[in-house]
Amino acid sequence: MIDSPVGWVAKHINSYVDTDGDRGHHFHGVNALLLTARGRKSGKLRRTALYYGASGDDYVIVASNGGSPGHPLWYRNLSADPQVTVQVQDDVFAAVARTAQGDERASLWTLMTGLFPRYNEYQAKVSRQIPVVVLTRAEPRQS
């Protein structure tokens, strides 16, 4: 498993993993999850931390890349292979990722900008439409 090469993100991931999300789940006022996707070129598992929202039983993330012109690598990876692993606090599970479209995207964008308003600033900086990704648990949660 390869964690994000960005220093502060790697520290966030390590803290999250070491404490089963006790430290790191609530990060700078927003809830965060860990996403692991397979590298589209390397085939290696790559993990990053991302803010999330919830829509029903699904989790929602935004491929903002901090308002950079290109999509983040994690998004390109899950676009090539949508089978991912997600960790929310101490719950680690397989999920399938898909990019929201149309009215669903608009609704989820509103949800996510309500949680993290800077996404609107990021969108204003770039010509690409920032993707909103829905993560659906691959198997129903066991009761």
N, C-alpha and C positions, 0 to 999 in steps of 0.2 A: 504494500500500500504506500502510495506516495502522497504526502500532504502538500497543500499549497506551498509554493516557493516564497510567497510573500510572508515575511517574518512575523508580523502581528497576527496574520490569519493562522499561521502554523501554531503560534502560541495559544491562540483561541481554541483551535482544534485539540491540542494536547490537553488543555485544561478541561475541555468538555468531555473528552474520552476518559481522562483519569478520574473524573468525579461523576460519571454517568449523567452529565448535564447539569449537576448541581451548580457548577460554575461554568458559565458560558451559554446556558440556555437563554437566559435573559441578558442580552448584550446591548449596552448603551440604550436601554429603554425599549428594545424590540426583541421579540423571541427569535431565536436562531436554531436551525437544524444543521446536521451534517449530511452532505450529499456525496456519495461515492459513485463515480461513473467510470466506465472503461475508456481508456485513451483510444481515439479512433485510429491513430497511427501506431502507437507503441503497444497497444493491447494491455497496458498496465492499469491497475486500479488507481484512480486519483480522487482525493477527498478534499472538499472545501466546506467552509461554513457560510451559510446564507440566512438572511432574514426570511421569515415565512409568515403566511397567514393561513387560515383554515376556511374551507368551503365544504360544508357537510363533512364527510369522512376524508376528504382529500386535503392535501397540503398544497399551498401555492407559493411559488418563488418567482423572482423577477431577474431576468438576464440583463441587468443594467450595465455591468462592467464599469460602474462609476461614471457613466456618461461618456465612455470612450467610443470612438467611431465603429469599432468592430465588436461582434459578439464575444462574450467571454469563452475561454477554452472549454470550460465545463459544459456550456450550452452546445457547443459544436460537438463535443463528445457524446452527449446524450441524444443529440439529433441523429447521430450515426448508430447508436445503440441505446434505445430507450429503457433497457433493463438496468435499474439502478438500485443502490442500497441507501436507505435513509435512516438517520438516527435522530429521534426527538426525545430528549432527556435520556432515560435508560431504555427506551423502546427502539430496537434496531430491527428493520424489516425490509424485505424486497418490495420494490415498487416499479411501476411503469410510468414513464414521463411522457407528456404530450404538450404541445404548444397550443394554448387557447387561441381561438379565432373569433372574429366577429363580435356579436353581442356578449358572448361569454367573456371574451378578452376585456371588453370595455367594462363590464361589471367587476371582474377580478382586478383590473387596473385600479378602479376606484377603491376597492377593498385595500389593495396594497399601498396606494398613496395615502390612504387614511392612516395606515400603520407607520409609514415612512415617507413623509411628504417630499423628501429630496428626490424621489424617483421622478417627480414632475420636472425638477430642475435638470436632471440627467436627460430626460426626453427632449427638453427644449434645446439642449446642446448638440443633438445629433440628428442626422437625416434618416437613420434607420428607425423602424418601429421597434422599440424595446420589447422583446418577447416576454410573455407571461406564461409560466410553465405550471401545469397541474401534475401533481404526483399522487398516483392512486396505488394504494396498498395492493400487492399482487395476490395476497390471500387475506380473507377476512380475519380481523382480529379475534383471537380466541378469548372467550369469556371465562 
